[in-house]
Amino acid sequence: MQVWHEDGGDYVLEHRDGAPDRHSQAILDRPDSVISAMTRWARLDDGWGSGLDWTPLDLDIPEPLSLSNLTRTNAKSLMRASVKRSRVVTRRGHN
């Protein structure tokens, strides 16, 4: 759940329920509508998003990389970076 707002514009409320193809948005014109929806979502209220005009959000997700196109060095670098990120998340989760 996240919201985007520029001064003088509408509020764009986004919600992703799992996979990228389940990412949607609702355009709202008042901050109290955003606060209400986000509060109901955080409280796990049934029907928290009902009454909002949700539309699918096209994230233009790139195709997965083929390992055959990667050099051995690039593959190792990607794996190391992934391990470092997972260590940071794990450490933060146990503080």
N, CA and C atoms as a LAMMPS dump frame, in Angstrom:
ITEM: TIMESTEP
0
ITEM: NUMBER OF ATOMS
285
ITEM: BOX BOUNDS ff ff ff
-5.0000000000000000e+02 5.0000000000000000e+02
-5.0000000000000000e+02 5.0000000000000000e+02
-5.0000000000000000e+02 5.0000000000000000e+02
ITEM: ATOMS id mol type element x y z
1 1 1 N 0.859 -1.167 0
2 1 2 C 0 0 0
3 1 3 C 0.902 1.226 0
4 2 1 N 0.62 2.137 -0.905
5 2 2 C 1.346 3.395 -0.944
6 2 3 C 0.478 4.45 -1.609
7 3 1 N 0.836 5.696 -1.376
8 3 2 C 0.07 6.794 -1.966
9 3 3 C 1.034 7.805 -2.567
10 4 1 N 0.614 8.41 -3.67
11 4 2 C 1.389 9.44 -4.347
12 4 3 C 0.497 10.664 -4.485
13 5 1 N 1.085 11.828 -4.198
14 5 2 C 0.325 13.07 -4.314
15 5 3 C 1.263 14.218 -4.642
16 6 1 N 0.882 15.003 -5.627
17 6 2 C 1.591 16.241 -5.922
18 6 3 C 0.668 17.39 -5.558
19 7 1 N 1.245 18.46 -5.048
20 7 2 C 0.477 19.62 -4.603
21 7 3 C -0.529 20.052 -5.667
22 8 1 N -1.774 20.119 -5.271
23 8 2 C -2.823 20.549 -6.187
24 8 3 C -3.434 19.44 -7.024
25 9 1 N -2.913 18.224 -6.916
26 9 2 C -3.412 17.119 -7.729
27 9 3 C -4.18 16.093 -6.918
28 10 1 N -4.636 15.07 -7.621
29 10 2 C -5.327 13.962 -6.968
30 10 3 C -4.341 13.093 -6.207
31 11 1 N -4.884 12.163 -5.429
32 11 2 C -4.097 11.191 -4.685
33 11 3 C -4.178 9.862 -5.429
34 12 1 N -3.038 9.23 -5.648
35 12 2 C -3.005 7.933 -6.309
36 12 3 C -2.679 6.895 -5.236
37 13 1 N -3.653 6.09 -4.9
38 13 2 C -3.502 5.038 -3.901
39 13 3 C -3.225 3.732 -4.639
40 14 1 N -2.122 3.068 -4.272
41 14 2 C -1.753 1.815 -4.931
42 14 3 C -1.766 0.671 -3.929
43 15 1 N -2.16 -0.481 -4.43
44 15 2 C -2.169 -1.691 -3.608
45 15 3 C -1.724 -2.865 -4.468
46 16 1 N -0.867 -3.705 -3.894
47 16 2 C -0.412 -4.91 -4.59
48 16 3 C -0.749 -6.108 -3.721
49 17 1 N -1.498 -7.022 -4.277
50 17 2 C -1.934 -8.21 -3.549
51 17 3 C -1.235 -9.443 -4.122
52 18 1 N 0.079 -9.517 -3.897
53 18 2 C 0.843 -10.662 -4.381
54 18 3 C 1.669 -10.321 -5.606
55 19 1 N 1.428 -11.028 -6.685
56 19 2 C 2.22 -10.914 -7.91
57 19 3 C 2.044 -9.545 -8.562
58 20 1 N 3.003 -9.157 -9.415
59 20 2 C 2.92 -7.858 -10.089
60 20 3 C 1.638 -7.642 -10.886
61 21 1 N 1.045 -8.716 -11.397
62 21 2 C -0.192 -8.546 -12.161
63 21 3 C -1.404 -8.282 -11.261
64 22 1 N -1.172 -8.245 -9.951
65 22 2 C -2.242 -7.941 -8.993
66 22 3 C -1.988 -6.594 -8.304
67 23 1 N -1.367 -5.696 -9.055
68 23 2 C -1.062 -4.338 -8.576
69 23 3 C -2.102 -3.406 -9.185
70 24 1 N -2.796 -2.652 -8.346
71 24 2 C -3.846 -1.78 -8.849
72 24 3 C -3.775 -0.408 -8.181
73 25 1 N -4.538 0.523 -8.749
74 25 2 C -4.545 1.878 -8.204
75 25 3 C -5.961 2.434 -8.198
76 26 1 N -6.158 3.374 -7.301
77 26 2 C -7.41 4.121 -7.236
78 26 3 C -7.044 5.601 -7.145
79 27 1 N -7.73 6.428 -7.898
80 27 2 C -7.497 7.871 -7.893
81 27 3 C -8.523 8.501 -6.944
82 28 1 N -8.026 9.223 -5.955
83 28 2 C -8.895 9.853 -4.962
84 28 3 C -8.646 11.356 -4.954
85 29 1 N -9.682 12.116 -4.641
86 29 2 C -9.53 13.575 -4.683
87 29 3 C -9.404 14.228 -3.307
88 30 1 N -9.576 13.441 -2.233
89 30 2 C -9.52 14.03 -0.891
90 30 3 C -8.609 13.218 0.022
91 31 1 N -7.839 13.892 0.855
92 31 2 C -6.942 13.163 1.763
93 31 3 C -7.689 12.297 2.774
94 32 1 N -8.879 12.705 3.188
95 32 2 C -9.614 11.898 4.164
96 32 3 C -10.026 10.546 3.576
97 33 1 N -10.252 10.486 2.269
98 33 2 C -10.556 9.203 1.623
99 33 3 C -9.339 8.279 1.648
100 34 1 N -8.163 8.854 1.43
101 34 2 C -6.919 8.081 1.476
102 34 3 C -6.677 7.577 2.892
103 35 1 N -6.815 8.455 3.858
104 35 2 C -6.591 8.088 5.264
105 35 3 C -7.545 6.98 5.676
106 36 1 N -8.792 7.1 5.289
107 36 2 C -9.788 6.084 5.64
108 36 3 C -9.43 4.723 5.041
109 37 1 N -9.098 4.702 3.745
110 37 2 C -8.762 3.434 3.083
111 37 3 C -7.511 2.814 3.688
112 38 1 N -6.49 3.618 3.917
113 38 2 C -5.234 3.075 4.464
114 38 3 C -5.418 2.588 5.906
115 39 1 N -6.227 3.28 6.674
116 39 2 C -6.486 2.863 8.054
117 39 3 C -7.24 1.541 8.083
118 40 1 N -8.277 1.43 7.237
119 40 2 C -9.042 0.166 7.183
120 40 3 C -8.163 -0.978 6.706
121 41 1 N -7.277 -0.7 5.724
122 41 2 C -6.339 -1.733 5.234
123 41 3 C -5.404 -2.172 6.357
124 42 1 N -4.829 -1.22 7.084
125 42 2 C -3.885 -1.535 8.17
126 42 3 C -4.56 -2.323 9.288
127 43 1 N -5.829 -2.095 9.494
128 43 2 C -6.583 -2.817 10.538
129 43 3 C -7.134 -4.151 10.043
130 44 1 N -6.871 -4.459 8.763
131 44 2 C -7.352 -5.696 8.137
132 44 3 C -8.877 -5.784 8.132
133 45 1 N -9.519 -4.635 8.017
134 45 2 C -10.983 -4.609 7.972
135 45 3 C -11.482 -5.284 6.695
136 46 1 N -12.533 -6.097 6.824
137 46 2 C -13.16 -6.697 5.649
138 46 3 C -13.702 -5.585 4.749
139 47 1 N -13.49 -5.715 3.462
140 47 2 C -14.013 -4.744 2.513
141 47 3 C -13.336 -3.394 2.575
142 48 1 N -12.109 -3.353 3.039
143 48 2 C -11.401 -2.065 3.194
144 48 3 C -11.314 -1.283 1.881
145 49 1 N -11.244 -1.98 0.756
146 49 2 C -11.089 -1.296 -0.526
147 49 3 C -12.37 -1.167 -1.324
148 50 1 N -13.475 -1.607 -0.741
149 50 2 C -14.745 -1.519 -1.476
150 50 3 C -15.159 -0.052 -1.592
151 51 1 N -15.823 0.239 -2.677
152 51 2 C -16.256 1.609 -2.904
153 51 3 C -15.22 2.465 -3.614
154 52 1 N -14.013 1.927 -3.79
155 52 2 C -12.972 2.642 -4.532
156 52 3 C -12.925 2.095 -5.951
157 53 1 N -12.623 2.949 -6.886
158 53 2 C -12.574 2.563 -8.301
159 53 3 C -11.159 2.081 -8.629
160 54 1 N -10.889 0.79 -8.415
161 54 2 C -9.565 0.209 -8.635
162 54 3 C -9.371 -0.128 -10.108
163 55 1 N -8.215 0.219 -10.638
164 55 2 C -7.854 -0.152 -12.003
165 55 3 C -6.497 -0.842 -11.977
166 56 1 N -6.307 -1.849 -12.824
167 56 2 C -5.01 -2.542 -12.867
168 56 3 C -3.898 -1.577 -13.257
169 57 1 N -2.739 -1.788 -12.674
170 57 2 C -1.573 -0.957 -12.971
171 57 3 C -0.594 -1.787 -13.779
172 58 1 N -0.252 -1.316 -14.972
173 58 2 C 0.687 -2.02 -15.84
174 58 3 C 2.099 -1.621 -15.45
175 59 1 N 2.844 -2.547 -14.863
176 59 2 C 4.189 -2.25 -14.372
177 59 3 C 5.265 -2.474 -15.415
178 60 1 N 4.899 -2.993 -16.587
179 60 2 C 5.877 -3.232 -17.652
180 60 3 C 7.087 -3.995 -17.104
181 61 1 N 6.835 -5.184 -16.609
182 61 2 C 7.868 -6.011 -15.983
183 61 3 C 8.745 -6.633 -17.056
184 62 1 N 10.073 -6.464 -16.929
185 62 2 C 10.971 -7.031 -17.937
186 62 3 C 11.004 -8.554 -17.87
187 63 1 N 11.365 -9.149 -18.975
188 63 2 C 11.521 -10.602 -19.023
189 63 3 C 12.682 -11.02 -18.13
190 64 1 N 12.597 -12.192 -17.501
191 64 2 C 13.71 -12.677 -16.68
192 64 3 C 14.976 -12.854 -17.528
193 65 1 N 16.108 -12.642 -16.907
194 65 2 C 17.38 -12.829 -17.589
195 65 3 C 17.629 -14.305 -17.856
196 66 1 N 18.191 -14.584 -18.992
197 66 2 C 18.6 -15.941 -19.301
198 66 3 C 20.046 -16.106 -18.863
199 67 1 N 20.325 -17.123 -18.082
200 67 2 C 21.695 -17.333 -17.612
201 67 3 C 22.663 -17.579 -18.759
202 68 1 N 22.148 -18.062 -19.882
203 68 2 C 23.035 -18.297 -21.009
204 68 3 C 23.578 -16.981 -21.567
205 69 1 N 22.871 -15.871 -21.305
206 69 2 C 23.319 -14.573 -21.781
207 69 3 C 24.26 -13.865 -20.807
208 70 1 N 24.44 -14.419 -19.634
209 70 2 C 25.304 -13.805 -18.641
210 70 3 C 26.687 -14.434 -18.666
211 71 1 N 27.659 -13.622 -18.427
212 71 2 C 28.994 -14.179 -18.267
213 71 3 C 29.091 -14.749 -16.864
214 72 1 N 30.031 -15.593 -16.638
215 72 2 C 30.225 -16.194 -15.316
216 72 3 C 30.462 -15.11 -14.258
217 73 1 N 31.236 -14.09 -14.6
218 73 2 C 31.527 -13.007 -13.661
219 73 3 C 30.265 -12.234 -13.307
220 74 1 N 29.447 -11.908 -14.307
221 74 2 C 28.203 -11.179 -14.041
222 74 3 C 27.257 -11.992 -13.172
223 75 1 N 27.161 -13.278 -13.421
224 75 2 C 26.296 -14.141 -12.623
225 75 3 C 26.754 -14.16 -11.171
226 76 1 N 28.056 -14.252 -10.94
227 76 2 C 28.578 -14.251 -9.571
228 76 3 C 28.281 -12.919 -8.88
229 77 1 N 28.438 -11.807 -9.598
230 77 2 C 28.172 -10.484 -9.024
231 77 3 C 26.701 -10.353 -8.625
232 78 1 N 25.797 -10.815 -9.491
233 78 2 C 24.372 -10.756 -9.179
234 78 3 C 24.034 -11.606 -7.957
235 79 1 N 24.641 -12.776 -7.858
236 79 2 C 24.382 -13.656 -6.717
237 79 3 C 24.906 -13.036 -5.433
238 80 1 N 26.106 -12.453 -5.469
239 80 2 C 26.662 -11.811 -4.273
240 80 3 C 25.773 -10.657 -3.812
241 81 1 N 25.309 -9.843 -4.747
242 81 2 C 24.447 -8.709 -4.402
243 81 3 C 23.15 -9.196 -3.767
244 82 1 N 22.599 -10.274 -4.283
245 82 2 C 21.367 -10.831 -3.74
246 82 3 C 21.577 -11.333 -2.315
247 83 1 N 22.69 -11.997 -2.073
248 83 2 C 22.988 -12.506 -0.736
249 83 3 C 23.172 -11.351 0.235
250 84 1 N 23.864 -10.294 -0.175
251 84 2 C 24.06 -9.131 0.698
252 84 3 C 22.728 -8.503 1.073
253 85 1 N 21.814 -8.354 0.093
254 85 2 C 20.5 -7.771 0.389
255 85 3 C 19.727 -8.645 1.357
256 86 1 N 19.784 -9.954 1.187
257 86 2 C 19.028 -10.83 2.082
258 86 3 C 19.598 -10.797 3.489
259 87 1 N 20.904 -10.625 3.634
260 87 2 C 21.503 -10.505 4.969
261 87 3 C 21.035 -9.241 5.664
262 88 1 N 20.944 -8.145 4.926
263 88 2 C 20.496 -6.883 5.512
264 88 3 C 19.06 -7.016 5.984
265 89 1 N 18.198 -7.594 5.161
266 89 2 C 16.799 -7.78 5.538
267 89 3 C 16.692 -8.673 6.759
268 90 1 N 17.463 -9.764 6.785
269 90 2 C 17.413 -10.676 7.925
270 90 3 C 17.865 -9.984 9.201
271 91 1 N 18.933 -9.228 9.128
272 91 2 C 19.431 -8.534 10.312
273 91 3 C 18.411 -7.513 10.797
274 92 1 N 17.815 -6.766 9.9
275 92 2 C 16.826 -5.769 10.306
276 92 3 C 15.61 -6.438 10.922
277 93 1 N 15.25 -7.591 10.397
278 93 2 C 14.077 -8.293 10.914
279 93 3 C 14.255 -8.85 12.311
280 94 1 N 15.505 -9.025 12.766
281 94 2 C 15.762 -9.598 14.081
282 94 3 C 16.213 -8.576 15.114
283 95 1 N 16.175 -7.302 14.795
284 95 2 C 16.587 -6.261 15.767
285 95 3 C 15.513 -6.038 16.796
